[in-house]
Amino acid sequence: MSALAPDERSESVRGLALAQDLDRELRNASPREIIAKALQMVGREHLALVSSFGTESAALLKVMAEVDPAIPVIFLDTGWLFEETLAYRDTLIARLGLRNVRSIKPLEQTLSREDRFSIVLSGGSTPKKLNELLAASKVASNRMIGIEDLDEQDLREVAEFYVRLAARARNSVACKERHSIDEQNLAEQRS
């Protein structure tokens, strides 16, 4: 037995039929043809492309711009992006002639309530992404399993530890060779 009311069922059936028709029509279509069809069907005011503006996004953005560079593009600026990411976004906007890019940001109250890690990683006006920093460094360790269970004080202690570790790394060739928190702790205990 369906939980949908009769009007909702008819709308569902019509939507399913339309989806099946579009599937048949566009099954072998190029991305350009699919975007053009979407634009034709719903118009620019009801169409948007969501993009991270990462390197993988460039191809889809190029195709979309060839169809209509004024189709809205939504970009989520988390506040955790590297300057290079934002510069790459700006470069793509200029090169592709995109005319309607909308950057949106999470509400500050939502971030403070739901993003406990910002306290650890925010250093003044330049927040850092821990995983990207660790991945970019050959000498870093990503042993933060269970960090989501830490309280605010524990998070501050982790942040302070990494500040001390970074300071030692800047001043000590041997420290730069360490690959884990455990090795660094042992080295600190020995000295």
Buried (B, 14 or more C-beta within 10 A) or exposed (E): EEEEEEEEEEEEEEEEEEEEEBEEEEEEEEBEBBBBBBBEEEEEEEBEBEBEBEEEBBEBBBBBBBBBBEBBBEBBBBEBBBEEBBEBBEEBBEEBEBEBBEEEEBEEEEBEEEBBBBEBBBEEEEBBBBEEBBEEEEEBBEEBEEBEEBEEEEBEEBBEBBEEBEEBBEEEEEBBEBEEBEEBEEBEEEE
